Amino acid sequence: MTATARLVIDRTKASPRAVQQGQTPTPCPVADLAAEAAGILRAMKALGHTELRDADTRDLEATDFPLYREFEASLEGPSAEYVGKSLFTRLYAVKKTATHRRATSLKGALFQLYLSGNLAGYVSGSLVETKDNSRDMKTILETEETCERLLHSAIAALQPLVADDEDLAIIRPWFFDPGSDANRITDLAIERACAWPV
């Protein structure tokens, strides 16, 4: 088991084949995109984007954020609103590009898993022609839930190997809601039920 974990950790740096052949490690293009996405999200947070606020900043006005004020105070250059829209557009361009690249590192693979979970949650919402109570829609919703359970399971197994990665820490909640992990919720319920006297 230790050898397997070491192999996975080595894959975050370079492919095992490249390491064995003494080649210079090739950077993972998807890990680079993850770092870019994290930078964009940090900039959006600094501008006061409402979905990136924490308990300390939730009730603040946009003008309470220094970066927002800096753009708004500038007589020349873009407004804070324009910068925010540009960041959002760039983030989703990075997301789309990441779906067309092969991950060669654990960081890149986790970024793609987050994106998969993000996309899986929108399949049924994209189907306008299907009636909500149809058998087809029920099948689609069940398939979405199955995909989300599998993604949560895979991410839960891999996440501890890169727990200290700051880029993934900011990316995950934006693209993949860790709170909706049905497996984790079920395990917690079973654990709590076992603690009760029979």
C-alpha positions in Angstrom: 0.0 0.0 0.0 2.8 2.4 0.8 4.4 1.7 -2.7 1.1 2.6 -4.4 0.8 5.8 -2.5 4.3 6.8 -3.4 3.6 6.1 -7.0 0.6 8.4 -7.0 2.5 11.1 -5.2 5.3 10.8 -7.8 2.7 11.2 -10.6 2.0 14.7 -9.3 5.5 15.7 -10.4 6.0 13.7 -13.6 4.8 10.5 -15.3 6.4 7.3 -13.9 7.6 6.4 -17.4 9.4 9.8 -17.7 11.0 9.3 -14.2 12.1 5.7 -15.1 13.7 6.8 -18.4 15.5 9.8 -16.8 13.6 12.3 -18.9 12.9 15.9 -17.7 9.4 16.0 -16.2 6.8 17.6 -18.4 4.5 20.0 -16.7 0.8 19.0 -16.6 -1.2 21.4 -18.9 -4.3 20.9 -16.8 -2.5 21.6 -13.5 -1.3 24.9 -15.2 -5.0 25.6 -16.1 -6.0 24.8 -12.5 -3.4 27.4 -11.2 -4.8 30.0 -13.7 -8.4 29.3 -12.6 -7.3 29.7 -8.9 -5.7 33.0 -9.7 -8.8 34.2 -11.4 -11.0 33.1 -8.5 -8.6 34.9 -6.1 -9.0 38.1 -8.2 -12.8 37.7 -8.2 -12.7 37.3 -4.4 -10.6 40.4 -4.0 -13.2 42.3 -6.1 -15.9 41.1 -3.6 -17.7 38.5 -5.8 -20.7 37.4 -3.6 -20.2 33.7 -4.1 -16.6 33.8 -2.9 -17.3 35.6 0.4 -16.7 34.1 3.7 -18.4 34.7 7.1 -16.3 37.8 7.7 -17.0 39.4 4.3 -20.6 38.2 3.6 -22.3 41.4 4.7 -19.9 43.9 3.2 -20.7 46.1 0.2 -18.7 45.8 -3.0 -17.1 49.2 -2.2 -15.7 47.8 1.0 -13.2 45.7 -1.1 -10.0 47.6 -1.9 -9.5 46.1 -5.4 -13.1 47.1 -6.3 -12.4 50.7 -5.0 -9.1 50.8 -7.0 -10.9 50.1 -10.3 -13.8 52.4 -9.5 -11.5 55.3 -8.6 -9.5 55.1 -11.8 -10.6 57.7 -14.3 -8.9 55.8 -17.1 -9.3 52.0 -17.5 -12.0 49.5 -16.9 -14.7 49.7 -14.2 -14.7 47.1 -11.5 -17.9 45.6 -13.0 -16.2 45.2 -16.4 -13.1 43.6 -14.7 -15.5 41.2 -12.9 -17.2 40.2 -16.1 -13.9 39.7 -17.8 -12.6 37.5 -15.0 -15.8 35.4 -15.1 -15.5 35.0 -18.9 -11.8 34.0 -18.6 -12.6 31.5 -15.9 -15.1 29.7 -18.1 -12.7 29.8 -21.0 -10.1 28.1 -18.8 -12.7 25.5 -17.7 -13.6 24.7 -21.3 -9.9 24.4 -22.3 -9.3 22.0 -19.4 -11.9 19.7 -20.8 -9.8 19.4 -24.0 -6.5 18.5 -22.4 -5.1 15.3 -20.9 -4.2 15.6 -17.2 -0.7 14.1 -16.4 -0.7 15.0 -12.6 -2.9 14.4 -9.7 -3.7 18.2 -9.4 -4.8 18.3 -13.0 -6.9 15.1 -12.6 -8.6 16.5 -9.5 -9.4 19.8 -11.4 -11.0 17.8 -14.2 -13.0 15.7 -11.6 -14.3 19.0 -10.1 -15.3 20.2 -13.5 -17.0 16.9 -14.3 -19.0 17.2 -11.1 -19.9 20.8 -12.1 -21.1 19.7 -15.5 -22.9 16.6 -14.3 -25.2 18.7 -12.1 -26.5 20.7 -15.2 -27.4 17.9 -17.6 -31.1 17.7 -16.6 -31.4 21.5 -16.5 -30.2 21.7 -20.1 -33.0 19.5 -21.3 -35.9 21.8 -22.0 -38.0 19.5 -24.2 -38.3 16.8 -21.6 -41.2 16.9 -19.2 -40.3 16.9 -15.5 -42.4 13.8 -14.8 -41.4 11.8 -17.8 -39.6 8.4 -17.4 -36.7 9.8 -19.4 -36.2 12.7 -17.1 -36.3 10.3 -14.1 -33.6 8.2 -15.7 -31.5 11.3 -16.5 -31.8 12.5 -12.9 -30.8 9.1 -11.5 -27.8 9.0 -13.8 -26.7 12.5 -12.7 -27.0 11.4 -9.0 -24.9 8.2 -9.8 -22.2 10.3 -11.6 -22.1 12.7 -8.7 -21.7 9.9 -6.1 -18.9 8.3 -8.1 -17.1 11.6 -8.5 -17.4 12.4 -4.8 -16.0 9.0 -4.0 -13.0 9.4 -6.3 -12.3 12.9 -5.1 -12.5 11.9 -1.5 -9.9 9.2 -2.1 -7.5 11.5 -4.0 -8.0 14.8 -2.2 -5.9 13.9 0.9 -2.8 13.4 -1.4 -2.9 17.1 -2.3 -4.6 18.5 0.8 -2.1 21.4 1.0 -2.6 22.6 -2.6 -4.0 26.2 -2.2 -5.1 26.3 -5.9 -7.3 23.3 -5.5 -8.7 24.6 -2.2 -10.1 27.7 -3.9 -11.2 25.8 -7.0 -13.1 23.0 -5.4 -16.0 24.9 -3.8 -16.6 27.0 -6.9 -16.9 24.0 -9.3 -17.7 21.1 -7.1 -19.9 21.3 -3.9 -18.3 19.1 -1.3 -21.4 19.4 0.9 -23.6 17.4 -1.5 -21.7 14.2 -1.1 -24.5 11.6 -0.6 -22.0 8.9 0.3 -20.5 11.0 3.1 -23.9 12.0 4.4 -25.2 8.4 4.4 -22.0 7.2 6.2 -22.4 9.9 8.8 -26.1 8.9 9.3 -25.1 5.3 9.8 -22.3 6.2 12.1 -24.6 8.3 14.3 -27.3 5.7 14.3 -24.9 3.1 15.5 -24.0 5.3 18.4 -27.6 5.3 19.7 -28.7 2.5 22.1 -30.8 -0.2 20.4 
